[in-house]
Amino acid sequence: MTILWRAASPVLAPAPTPESAAHGAGSRASAAPGAITGVPHALAPPAAAPQATLPTRDMLAKFNRSQSYRAFIYEVGGHPAMGGSEYIGRALAYCKTPVLAKPRADMPDARRAAAYDALAARCDMTNEERDHAFGCRLVFSNISKYREGDALMDLVLKMHEAPERATVRALLQQMIATRDPAILTTVLMANRLLPGEASAHDGEYFAGKWYDGAEAVKLYQAQSLAECELGLDCGAQSTGTLTLCASRGWCADKRAEALRIGLGKNFDEVAKLGHAIVVAVLATDVDAFLAPGA
């Protein structure tokens, strides 16, 4: 099974650098004492995973509070009922941001340097630890007990396995109904999982329009704002806001204000699109995300 994947929000996590690149605080030549050198114990599938229930707001709150993604992965990896896999994936995607592969000395001013330091502290993993966590997440996607216990993970994987449009539609409705910001990436990619023309389209679909090229970037930026409305922490010390500051110099106390700095006159259009995504999610409007006639 091939799983379509992109970073949680491309505007916040640009294309990853080669794995051999230095990685900020995680660029030590060898793992520190206690480092992950095999399958992390906390990520091992539980002997009897409980049946998951939705929604997963407890996991969202835990992710928002996390100041150490290494500790977060260890803590939640053994509790798939909480939707841990999707948030582990988000933490790992955030920590692959290319800005952390650069020397701190490259930061041109004090505020960007401070944002860099905060990111490096939160992404407190070696390259080896991060790669093992990625690998464990993929392995566990094929373990039935782990999938049954992790409601968000199971919905995402079932979307990729769905053989026909009707199945994709039913799963998409369940996923949207969670109203969890972690599912927006998969929701906006749903048409790539359909047979026929829609699955071959280069862009993403929302509310009667295909978004390609620069338009797709606009949709991803809108997605990042929609995540904020759905409950993801987007304050001054949130990972997304810090990344925009360190990587692009768009420094502000909120993600929206950082994007306003960077997007200028285009911000209002992106913000309007982001709110429309939220409205569609709250209304469980499957047709807003699923292209017709595919």
Residue frames relative to the residue before (quaternion, step in Angstrom):
aa qw qx qy qz dx dy dz
M 1.0000 0.0000 0.0000 0.0000 0.00 0.00 0.00
T 0.2209 -0.7677 0.5895 0.1194 3.55 -0.87 0.96
I 0.1903 -0.7976 0.5660 0.0852 3.55 -0.68 1.08
L 0.3604 -0.7125 0.5620 0.2161 3.55 -0.74 1.08
W 0.0496 0.8120 -0.5760 0.0806 3.56 -0.89 0.90
R 0.1069 0.7262 -0.6791 0.0016 3.48 -1.24 0.60
A 0.6753 -0.4891 0.3406 0.4343 3.54 -1.21 0.38
A 0.6909 -0.5121 0.3141 0.4021 3.53 -1.16 0.58
S 0.7804 -0.0982 0.0609 0.6145 3.57 1.06 -0.63
P 0.3879 -0.7774 0.4370 0.2327 3.63 -0.19 1.25
V 0.6273 0.5330 -0.3625 0.4370 3.59 1.00 -0.64
L 0.7131 0.4129 -0.2450 0.5108 3.56 1.19 -0.55
A 0.7877 0.1861 -0.0950 0.5795 3.58 1.13 -0.56
P 0.1849 -0.8116 0.5457 0.0970 3.62 0.09 1.24
A 0.7539 -0.3878 0.2641 0.4599 3.55 -1.33 0.20
P 0.4847 -0.7034 0.4324 0.2885 3.60 -0.78 0.99
T 0.4868 -0.6408 0.5112 0.3017 3.52 -1.20 0.59
P 0.6680 -0.4675 0.3549 0.4576 3.63 -1.19 0.22
E 0.6134 -0.5994 0.3778 0.3490 3.54 -1.09 0.73
S 0.6417 0.5476 -0.3238 0.4283 3.55 1.17 -0.53
A 0.5012 0.6759 -0.4256 0.3329 3.58 1.24 -0.25
A 0.5585 -0.5681 0.4713 0.3784 3.54 -1.19 0.52
H 0.1850 -0.8207 0.5379 0.0542 3.59 -0.97 0.78
G 0.7316 -0.4629 0.2745 0.4184 3.55 0.32 1.26
A 0.8411 -0.0939 0.1019 0.5228 3.50 -0.88 -1.02
G 0.6873 0.4769 -0.2857 0.4675 3.58 1.23 -0.39
S 0.4929 0.7003 -0.4086 0.3159 3.61 1.13 0.36
R 0.3146 0.7592 -0.5159 0.2420 3.57 1.20 0.40
A 0.5850 -0.6214 0.3914 0.3441 3.55 -1.02 0.75
S 0.7950 0.0748 -0.0430 0.6004 3.58 1.07 -0.66
A 0.6286 -0.5601 0.3792 0.3840 3.53 -1.21 0.49
A 0.4959 -0.6512 0.4958 0.2902 3.50 -1.14 0.76
P 0.6725 -0.4575 0.3555 0.4604 3.61 -1.19 0.25
G 0.7919 0.2569 -0.2180 0.5093 3.54 -0.89 0.95
A 0.4314 0.7141 -0.4596 0.3047 3.60 1.26 0.07
I 0.5637 -0.5811 0.4616 0.3625 3.53 -1.26 0.43
T 0.0116 -0.8212 0.5702 -0.0176 3.59 -0.54 1.11
G 0.7564 0.1377 -0.1222 0.6276 3.55 1.29 0.09
V 0.7574 -0.2729 0.2297 0.5469 3.57 -1.04 -0.63
P 0.4148 -0.7151 0.4926 0.2719 3.64 -0.58 1.05
H 0.5455 -0.6400 0.4268 0.3326 3.56 -0.89 0.93
A 0.6856 0.4990 -0.2964 0.4394 3.57 0.91 -0.89
L 0.6785 0.4667 -0.2955 0.4843 3.58 1.23 -0.39
A 0.4739 0.6707 -0.4516 0.3487 3.58 1.23 -0.12
P 0.5440 -0.6349 0.4248 0.3472 3.62 -0.97 0.81
P 0.4738 -0.6860 0.4687 0.2919 3.59 -0.87 0.88
A 0.6151 -0.5683 0.3922 0.3806 3.56 -1.15 0.57
A 0.7976 -0.0036 0.0217 0.6028 3.59 1.01 -0.72
A 0.1547 -0.8233 0.5419 0.0673 3.54 0.15 1.30
P 0.4303 -0.6999 0.4989 0.2759 3.62 -0.85 0.88
Q 0.5815 -0.5724 0.4388 0.3765 3.54 -1.19 0.49
A 0.4227 -0.7294 0.4798 0.2429 3.56 -0.79 1.01
T 0.1429 -0.7506 0.6346 0.1160 3.51 -1.27 0.48
L 0.2930 -0.7324 0.5888 0.1765 3.56 -1.19 0.60
P 0.5819 -0.1301 -0.7977 -0.0895 1.62 -2.25 1.02
T 0.5007 -0.6708 0.4786 0.2650 3.57 -1.33 0.04
R 0.1574 0.8392 -0.5095 0.1067 3.57 1.00 0.74
D 0.5771 0.5776 -0.3904 0.4254 3.61 1.08 -0.52
M 0.6632 0.4927 -0.3069 0.4725 3.57 0.97 -0.83
L 0.6190 0.5375 -0.3395 0.4612 3.57 1.00 -0.78
A 0.6626 0.4988 -0.3079 0.4663 3.59 0.91 -0.88
K 0.6437 0.5177 -0.3186 0.4649 3.58 0.99 -0.81
F 0.6500 0.5074 -0.3118 0.4720 3.58 0.98 -0.84
N 0.6476 0.5279 -0.3168 0.4489 3.58 0.94 -0.86
R 0.7061 0.4686 -0.2630 0.4612 3.59 1.03 -0.76
S 0.5381 0.6892 -0.3894 0.2896 3.57 1.16 -0.57
Q 0.1398 -0.7767 0.6106 0.0658 3.53 -0.97 0.96
S 0.7383 0.2357 -0.1756 0.6070 3.58 1.33 -0.05
Y 0.2853 -0.7814 0.5282 0.1702 3.57 -0.42 1.16
R 0.5623 0.5707 -0.3955 0.4491 3.59 1.15 -0.42
A 0.6764 0.4709 -0.2841 0.4899 3.58 0.89 -0.94
F 0.6126 0.5621 -0.3380 0.4411 3.57 1.04 -0.79
I 0.6692 0.5016 -0.3023 0.4574 3.58 0.87 -0.96
Y 0.6657 0.4931 -0.3079 0.4679 3.59 0.92 -0.85
E 0.6839 0.5093 -0.2969 0.4299 3.57 0.91 -0.88
V 0.7950 0.3440 -0.1762 0.4675 3.58 0.76 -1.00
G 0.5192 0.6803 -0.4124 0.3122 3.59 1.17 -0.40
G 0.7152 0.4294 -0.2592 0.4867 3.57 1.10 -0.58
H 0.6912 0.4378 -0.2677 0.5088 3.58 1.28 0.14
P 0.0459 -0.8602 0.5072 0.0263 3.59 0.59 1.09
A 0.5421 0.6262 -0.4122 0.3796 3.60 1.13 -0.41
M 0.6643 0.5170 -0.2978 0.4503 3.55 1.19 -0.45
G 0.5380 -0.6219 0.4110 0.3935 3.60 1.24 0.03
G 0.2270 0.8528 -0.4545 0.1211 3.56 1.21 0.46
S 0.6268 0.5860 -0.3611 0.3651 3.59 0.92 -0.81
E 0.6625 0.5068 -0.3181 0.4506 3.58 0.91 -0.86
Y 0.7041 0.4460 -0.2761 0.4786 3.58 0.98 -0.76
I 0.5596 0.5434 -0.3873 0.4915 3.58 1.18 -0.43
G 0.6506 0.5183 -0.3112 0.4596 3.58 0.94 -0.88
R 0.6486 0.5100 -0.3177 0.4672 3.58 1.01 -0.79
A 0.6430 0.5155 -0.3293 0.4608 3.60 0.94 -0.83
L 0.6748 0.4921 -0.2971 0.4629 3.58 0.92 -0.88
A 0.6357 0.5228 -0.3299 0.4623 3.59 1.02 -0.75
Y 0.6262 0.5303 -0.3335 0.4642 3.58 0.97 -0.83
C 0.7301 0.4551 -0.2476 0.4455 3.57 0.90 -0.94
K 0.5979 0.5287 -0.3768 0.4701 3.59 1.26 0.07
T 0.3474 0.7530 -0.4980 0.2534 3.58 1.24 0.13
P 0.5208 -0.6840 0.4088 0.3063 3.62 -0.76 0.96
V 0.5603 0.6228 -0.4121 0.3583 3.59 1.07 -0.53
L 0.6623 0.5051 -0.3153 0.4547 3.61 1.07 -0.63
A 0.5923 0.5480 -0.3733 0.4577 3.59 1.26 -0.11
K 0.6086 0.5495 -0.3423 0.4588 3.56 1.30 -0.17
P 0.5541 -0.5749 0.4652 0.3821 3.60 -1.17 0.43
R 0.5720 -0.5969 0.4305 0.3622 3.56 -1.05 0.69
A 0.5983 0.5988 -0.3522 0.3992 3.58 1.08 -0.68
D 0.5973 0.5784 -0.3582 0.4247 3.60 1.24 -0.37
M 0.5266 0.6238 -0.4278 0.3880 3.58 1.20 -0.26
P 0.3786 -0.8015 0.4211 0.1923 3.61 -0.54 1.16
D 0.8085 0.1033 -0.0769 0.5742 3.62 1.15 -0.26
A 0.7205 -0.4898 0.2942 0.3929 3.54 -1.32 0.37
R 0.6647 0.5106 -0.3289 0.4350 3.61 0.92 -0.80
R 0.6595 0.4823 -0.3152 0.4828 3.58 0.98 -0.78
A 0.6235 0.5335 -0.3360 0.4623 3.58 1.06 -0.72
A 0.6446 0.5132 -0.3168 0.4698 3.59 1.02 -0.79
A 0.6356 0.5135 -0.3223 0.4781 3.59 1.03 -0.77
Y 0.6214 0.5397 -0.3245 0.4661 3.57 1.03 -0.84
D 0.6652 0.5086 -0.3050 0.4537 3.58 0.88 -0.94
A 0.6582 0.5089 -0.3104 0.4598 3.58 0.96 -0.85
L 0.6437 0.5125 -0.3161 0.4723 3.58 1.02 -0.77
A 0.6645 0.5095 -0.3033 0.4548 3.56 0.89 -0.95
A 0.6475 0.5161 -0.3175 0.4622 3.59 1.03 -0.77
R 0.6809 0.4769 -0.2900 0.4743 3.59 0.97 -0.81
C 0.7141 0.3733 -0.2283 0.5465 3.60 1.05 -0.75
D 0.1385 0.8553 -0.4808 0.1345 3.53 0.83 1.11
M 0.4382 0.6632 -0.4742 0.3785 3.55 0.73 1.17
T 0.4456 -0.6209 0.5559 0.3270 3.53 -1.21 0.46
N 0.6655 -0.4573 0.3820 0.4494 3.58 -1.27 0.18
E 0.6573 0.5291 -0.3141 0.4352 3.57 0.95 -0.90
E 0.6495 0.5145 -0.3139 0.4636 3.58 0.96 -0.83
R 0.6634 0.5098 -0.3070 0.4536 3.55 0.90 -0.91
D 0.6781 0.4940 -0.2973 0.4558 3.57 0.91 -0.90
H 0.6274 0.5177 -0.3389 0.4727 3.59 1.04 -0.72
A 0.6496 0.5143 -0.3260 0.4552 3.58 0.94 -0.80
F 0.6094 0.5308 -0.3417 0.4798 3.60 1.04 -0.75
G 0.6878 0.4987 -0.2852 0.4437 3.56 0.85 -0.99
C 0.6451 0.5189 -0.3251 0.4570 3.56 0.97 -0.84
R 0.6385 0.5380 -0.3325 0.4385 3.57 0.96 -0.82
L 0.6610 0.4915 -0.3053 0.4778 3.59 1.02 -0.76
V 0.6386 0.5289 -0.3286 0.4521 3.59 0.97 -0.84
F 0.7068 0.4801 -0.2761 0.4401 3.56 0.84 -0.97
S 0.5380 0.6188 -0.4102 0.3993 3.59 1.20 -0.33
N 0.7075 0.4245 -0.2540 0.5047 3.58 1.24 -0.38
I 0.5800 0.5529 -0.3856 0.4574 3.61 1.24 0.20
S 0.4350 -0.7586 0.4182 0.2460 3.55 -0.38 1.27
K 0.6538 0.5165 -0.3393 0.4367 3.62 0.89 -0.82
Y 0.6500 0.5079 -0.3237 0.4635 3.56 1.01 -0.78
R 0.6534 0.5136 -0.3108 0.4612 3.58 0.97 -0.86
E 0.6607 0.5165 -0.3141 0.4450 3.56 0.91 -0.88
G 0.7014 0.4750 -0.2712 0.4570 3.56 1.09 -0.66
D 0.7301 0.3811 -0.2141 0.5252 3.57 1.18 -0.54
A 0.3076 -0.8163 0.4596 0.1666 3.55 -0.02 1.33
L 0.6809 0.4789 -0.3075 0.4610 3.60 0.85 -0.85
M 0.6395 0.5213 -0.3248 0.4625 3.57 0.93 -0.86
D 0.6673 0.5121 -0.3092 0.4437 3.57 0.89 -0.92
L 0.6449 0.5119 -0.3261 0.4644 3.60 0.97 -0.79
V 0.6485 0.5187 -0.3206 0.4556 3.60 0.92 -0.89
L 0.7063 0.4607 -0.2759 0.4613 3.59 0.81 -0.96
K 0.6254 0.5245 -0.3455 0.4631 3.60 1.02 -0.68
M 0.5918 0.5597 -0.3641 0.4516 3.59 1.10 -0.63
H 0.6877 0.4775 -0.2808 0.4694 3.58 0.96 -0.83
E 0.7007 0.4610 -0.2594 0.4787 3.57 1.16 -0.57
A 0.4793 0.7106 -0.4259 0.2898 3.59 1.22 -0.38
P 0.3529 -0.7840 0.4771 0.1822 3.61 -0.74 1.04
E 0.8196 0.1467 -0.0432 0.5521 3.61 1.11 -0.45
R 0.7184 -0.4818 0.3116 0.3934 3.51 -1.32 0.42
A 0.6525 0.5356 -0.3300 0.4225 3.59 0.86 -0.90
T 0.6583 0.5020 -0.3062 0.4700 3.56 1.02 -0.79
V 0.6279 0.5268 -0.3263 0.4709 3.56 0.98 -0.87
R 0.6568 0.5267 -0.3100 0.4417 3.56 0.92 -0.92
A 0.6692 0.5026 -0.3003 0.4576 3.58 0.90 -0.93
L 0.6730 0.4844 -0.2921 0.4766 3.57 0.97 -0.85
L 0.6217 0.5421 -0.3381 0.4530 3.56 1.04 -0.79
Q 0.6312 0.5302 -0.3318 0.4587 3.58 1.01 -0.79
Q 0.6510 0.5045 -0.3149 0.4717 3.59 0.95 -0.85
M 0.6659 0.5175 -0.3048 0.4426 3.55 0.93 -0.89
I 0.6597 0.4995 -0.3076 0.4698 3.58 0.91 -0.90
A 0.6356 0.5635 -0.3262 0.4148 3.57 1.03 -0.80
T 0.5713 0.5831 -0.3950 0.4214 3.62 1.16 -0.35
R 0.2003 -0.8138 0.5130 0.1854 3.59 1.19 -0.63
D 0.4198 0.7047 -0.4631 0.3358 3.55 1.17 0.55
P 0.4874 -0.6908 0.4363 0.3080 3.64 -0.75 0.93
A 0.5879 0.6096 -0.3707 0.3812 3.60 1.13 -0.52
I 0.6831 0.5124 -0.2972 0.4272 3.60 1.14 -0.48
L 0.4678 0.7198 -0.4396 0.2644 3.63 1.17 -0.27
T 0.6076 0.5606 -0.3661 0.4271 3.61 0.99 -0.72
T 0.6972 0.4524 -0.2764 0.4826 3.59 0.83 -0.95
V 0.6238 0.5498 -0.3443 0.4361 3.59 0.97 -0.80
L 0.7128 0.4514 -0.2630 0.4680 3.58 0.87 -0.92
M 0.6826 0.4480 -0.2869 0.5011 3.59 1.25 -0.28
A 0.3581 0.7964 -0.4514 0.1839 3.57 1.27 -0.08
N 0.6574 0.5423 -0.3265 0.4089 3.59 0.97 -0.75
R 0.5848 0.5681 -0.3790 0.4377 3.58 1.18 -0.37
L 0.6584 0.5103 -0.3025 0.4632 3.56 1.25 -0.34
L 0.5719 0.6050 -0.3710 0.4114 3.57 1.30 -0.08
P 0.4930 -0.6191 0.5054 0.3439 3.59 -1.15 0.48
G 0.7533 0.4213 -0.2768 0.4223 3.56 -1.17 0.51
E 0.8609 -0.2201 0.1304 0.4397 3.50 -1.36 -0.41
A 0.6645 0.5288 -0.3263 0.4152 3.59 0.84 -0.93
S 0.6692 0.5113 -0.3146 0.4379 3.59 0.95 -0.85
A 0.6912 0.4670 -0.2787 0.4758 3.59 1.16 -0.50
H 0.4855 0.6812 -0.4312 0.3381 3.58 1.26 -0.13
D 0.5063 -0.6930 0.4325 0.2764 3.57 -0.99 0.84
G 0.7671 0.3824 -0.1929 0.4777 3.58 1.06 -0.64
E 0.5395 -0.5675 0.4919 0.3807 3.51 -1.32 -0.50
Y 0.3377 -0.7458 0.5487 0.1695 3.54 -1.24 0.53
F 0.1797 0.7610 -0.6181 0.0811 3.54 -1.11 0.76
A 0.8805 -0.0329 0.0039 0.4730 3.54 -1.01 0.97
G 0.7929 -0.3672 0.1693 0.4558 3.55 0.71 1.11
K 0.7374 0.3726 -0.2181 0.5195 3.60 1.23 0.08
W 0.3192 -0.7052 0.5983 0.2069 3.55 -1.16 0.76
Y 0.2075 -0.7736 0.5921 0.0890 3.54 -0.99 0.92
D 0.0279 0.8056 -0.5864 0.0803 3.57 -0.50 1.27
G 0.8398 0.2081 -0.1174 0.4874 3.56 -1.25 0.41
A 0.8348 -0.0424 0.0740 0.5438 3.57 -0.80 -1.07
E 0.6106 0.5503 -0.3495 0.4497 3.58 1.11 -0.62
A 0.6189 0.5358 -0.3429 0.4608 3.58 1.09 -0.69
V 0.6153 0.5354 -0.3431 0.4658 3.59 1.03 -0.77
K 0.6256 0.5381 -0.3281 0.4598 3.57 1.02 -0.82
L 0.6551 0.5042 -0.3121 0.4683 3.58 0.98 -0.83
Y 0.6529 0.5065 -0.3189 0.4641 3.60 0.98 -0.80
Q 0.6250 0.5176 -0.3352 0.4787 3.58 1.07 -0.70
A 0.6376 0.5120 -0.3158 0.4813 3.56 1.04 -0.80
Q 0.6080 0.5524 -0.3434 0.4553 3.57 1.05 -0.75
S 0.6598 0.5172 -0.3191 0.4420 3.58 0.91 -0.88
L 0.6501 0.4806 -0.3149 0.4972 3.61 1.12 -0.59
A 0.6171 0.5438 -0.3420 0.4544 3.58 1.05 -0.74
E 0.6051 0.5609 -0.3536 0.4408 3.58 1.03 -0.74
C 0.6241 0.5368 -0.3354 0.4582 3.57 1.04 -0.75
E 0.6761 0.4953 -0.2965 0.4580 3.59 0.87 -0.93
L 0.6977 0.4642 -0.2683 0.4751 3.57 1.12 -0.64
G 0.7405 -0.4752 0.2093 0.4268 3.58 1.22 0.24
L 0.4978 0.6391 -0.4525 0.3729 3.61 1.19 -0.11
D 0.5019 -0.6457 0.4801 0.3173 3.58 -0.97 0.84
C 0.0100 0.8049 -0.5906 0.0567 3.56 -0.74 1.11
G 0.3530 0.7607 -0.4731 0.2701 3.56 1.17 0.58
A 0.7960 -0.3489 0.2160 0.4450 3.53 -1.35 -0.05
Q 0.7707 0.3392 -0.1831 0.5073 3.60 0.99 -0.80
S 0.4129 0.6890 -0.4924 0.3351 3.60 1.19 0.31
T 0.6305 -0.5773 0.3633 0.3704 3.56 -1.12 0.66
G 0.6515 0.5274 -0.3226 0.4398 3.59 0.94 -0.82
T 0.6740 0.4884 -0.2909 0.4717 3.57 0.92 -0.92
L 0.6470 0.5129 -0.3146 0.4682 3.59 0.98 -0.81
T 0.6439 0.5301 -0.3258 0.4453 3.59 1.01 -0.78
L 0.6442 0.5137 -0.3234 0.4653 3.56 0.96 -0.83
C 0.6524 0.5092 -0.3118 0.4667 3.57 1.04 -0.75
A 0.7233 0.4538 -0.2634 0.4489 3.59 0.70 -1.08
S 0.7557 0.4255 -0.2262 0.4434 3.57 0.86 -0.93
R 0.8273 0.2307 -0.0820 0.5056 3.57 0.98 -0.82
G 0.4748 -0.6792 0.4428 0.3423 3.55 1.20 -0.24
W 0.4848 0.6271 -0.4531 0.4078 3.58 1.25 0.37
C 0.0865 0.8494 -0.5088 0.1104 3.57 0.39 1.23
A 0.1999 0.7637 -0.5840 0.1892 3.57 -0.75 1.09
D 0.6174 -0.5730 0.4031 0.3577 3.56 -1.32 0.10
K 0.7679 0.1884 -0.1343 0.5973 3.60 1.29 -0.16
R 0.6210 -0.5495 0.4014 0.3889 3.54 -1.19 0.55
A 0.6463 0.5308 -0.3323 0.4359 3.59 0.90 -0.86
E 0.6798 0.4799 -0.3011 0.4658 3.58 0.91 -0.85
A 0.6082 0.5417 -0.3481 0.4642 3.58 1.10 -0.65
L 0.6681 0.4800 -0.2958 0.4855 3.57 0.97 -0.85
R 0.5975 0.5529 -0.3650 0.4517 3.59 1.06 -0.65
I 0.6258 0.5305 -0.3316 0.4657 3.60 1.02 -0.81
G 0.7422 0.4427 -0.2344 0.4452 3.55 0.82 -0.99
L 0.7521 0.4158 -0.2146 0.4641 3.56 0.96 -0.85
G 0.2760 -0.7989 0.5012 0.1855 3.58 1.18 -0.34
K 0.8592 -0.0725 0.0689 0.5017 3.55 -0.91 -0.96
N 0.6334 0.5415 -0.3339 0.4405 3.61 1.21 -0.35
F 0.4796 0.7111 -0.4289 0.2835 3.57 1.22 -0.28
D 0.6547 0.5400 -0.3374 0.4073 3.60 0.82 -0.93
E 0.6387 0.5192 -0.3278 0.4637 3.59 1.01 -0.77
V 0.6580 0.4990 -0.3033 0.4755 3.57 0.97 -0.87
A 0.6518 0.5182 -0.3149 0.4556 3.59 0.95 -0.85
K 0.6366 0.5208 -0.3228 0.4682 3.58 1.00 -0.80
L 0.6527 0.5047 -0.3062 0.4748 3.57 1.00 -0.85
G 0.6377 0.5311 -0.3264 0.4525 3.58 0.99 -0.80
H 0.6641 0.4874 -0.3085 0.4757 3.57 0.95 -0.82
A 0.6143 0.5424 -0.3505 0.4534 3.60 1.05 -0.67
I 0.6090 0.5371 -0.3471 0.4693 3.59 1.07 -0.69
V 0.6543 0.5125 -0.3071 0.4636 3.57 0.95 -0.88
V 0.6378 0.5262 -0.3250 0.4590 3.59 0.92 -0.89
A 0.6617 0.5037 -0.3032 0.4653 3.59 0.96 -0.88
V 0.6431 0.5129 -0.3204 0.4699 3.59 1.01 -0.78
L 0.6896 0.4848 -0.2913 0.4522 3.59 0.81 -0.95
A 0.6898 0.4427 -0.2659 0.5074 3.57 1.19 -0.54
T 0.3226 -0.7513 0.4915 0.3000 3.60 1.34 -0.13
D 0.2353 0.8022 -0.5004 0.2252 3.55 1.00 0.97
V 0.2129 -0.8141 0.5305 0.1025 3.57 0.10 1.32
D 0.6565 0.5463 -0.3220 0.4085 3.60 0.94 -0.84
A 0.5729 0.5764 -0.3888 0.4340 3.60 1.18 -0.36
F 0.7599 0.3725 -0.1908 0.4973 3.59 1.13 -0.61
L 0.7192 0.4159 -0.2377 0.5032 3.60 1.17 -0.46
A 0.3965 -0.7424 0.4919 0.2228 3.56 -0.56 1.19
P 0.4379 -0.7012 0.4885 0.2790 3.62 -0.95 0.76
G 0.8307 0.3289 -0.1870 0.4085 3.53 -1.32 0.36
A 0.4757 0.6701 -0.4600 0.3364 3.60 1.16 0.26
